[in-house]
Amino acid sequence: AQSVAQPEDQVNVAEGNPLTVKCTYSVSGNPYLFWYVQYPNRGLQFLLKYITGDNLVKGSYGFEAEFNKSQTSFHLKKPSALVSDSALYFCAVRDRGNNAGNMLTFGGGTRLMVKT
Amino acid sequence: GAVVSQHPSRVICKSGTSVKIECRSLDFQATTMFWYRQFPKKSLMLMATSNEGSKATYEQGVEKDKFLINHASLTLSTLTVTSAHPEDSSFYICSARPSGRGGDTQYFGPGTRLTVL
């Protein structure tokens, strides 16, 4: 079975400061890892993914995430937060070896609040 | 690219009626689409996996006779909530996985908010 944990329900950051949204995962094999962002009353927007290769993945809107196999983590980061980054962020995992419909498992979500 | 649309974006219906929600991949073909349900301040719950030309695969606890899924083409999947009740009120989100190469990413629709009175 695969699972994702986002230990923080909410992260508060001052505008201009760096931000980190944490994610740890568990899969039986090697993971595909994803970050999505959701704005109020909207669907999810794809931010970035890790499939293979460089552990540091760069995505949309200046976000990046680092895959750490030993710590089974895939934390989302941004060097300088913007107020417009305030949203709900979801980490998701899919086991590469899992062919059951390519199912994604989502974390519980972390609400990011960026204040001036 | 990789745009997914949902229609309607918002629907209000009376208890006992049926509601159909459409999910379309606009610029790619999707052999597989997924239907999720999201409660307020909660994560997404996968309801079913929709496969073009075959029966959907439902997750445990999801009533297949209540949530009818049809994936008639490579760009369209529909979810019909039959005999809707107030407890079916929720935010329903679909996603589509591109067929072939590059199909490791799911792209999500904007969601449909269903309110059953």
Boltz contact constraints between the chains, C-beta under 6 A:
constraints:
  - contact:
      token1: [A, 32]
      token2: [B, 104]
      max_distance: 6.0
  - contact:
      token1: [A, 42]
      token2: [B, 110]
      max_distance: 6.0
  - contact:
      token1: [A, 43]
      token2: [B, 93]
      max_distance: 6.0
  - contact:
      token1: [A, 43]
      token2: [B, 108]
      max_distance: 6.0
  - contact:
      token1: [A, 43]
      token2: [B, 109]
      max_distance: 6.0
  - contact:
      token1: [A, 43]
      token2: [B, 110]
      max_distance: 6.0
  - contact:
      token1: [A, 43]
      token2: [B, 111]
      max_distance: 6.0
  - contact:
      token1: [A, 44]
      token2: [B, 108]
      max_distance: 6.0
  - contact:
      token1: [A, 49]
      token2: [B, 105]
      max_distance: 6.0
  - contact:
      token1: [A, 51]
      token2: [B, 104]
      max_distance: 6.0
  - contact:
      token1: [A, 101]
      token2: [B, 49]
      max_distance: 6.0
  - contact:
      token1: [A, 101]
      token2: [B, 57]
      max_distance: 6.0
  - contact:
      token1: [A, 102]
      token2: [B, 97]
      max_distance: 6.0
  - contact:
      token1: [A, 104]
      token2: [B, 106]
      max_distance: 6.0
  - contact:
      token1: [A, 106]
      token2: [B, 43]
      max_distance: 6.0
  - contact:
      token1: [A, 106]
      token2: [B, 44]
      max_distance: 6.0
  - contact:
      token1: [A, 108]
      token2: [B, 43]
      max_distance: 6.0
  - contact:
      token1: [A, 109]
      token2: [B, 43]
      max_distance: 6.0
